[in-house]
Amino acid sequence: MTKTECATEPTEDDDRDDSHLDDVEVGAGCTEIWEHLAEKRDE
């Protein structure tokens, strides 16, 4: 994956916990997601 690509939407086959992204706004881009994750990591 390159810097400009984001992960694709999960499929039904994906069995993972995405709860750490619950506070991310719909339509957020890669930068917003990385910032959100960095803030959570600092907590």
Buried (B, 14 or more C-beta within 10 A) or exposed (E): EEEEEEEEEEEEEEEEEEEEEEEBEEEBEEEEBEEBEEEEEEE
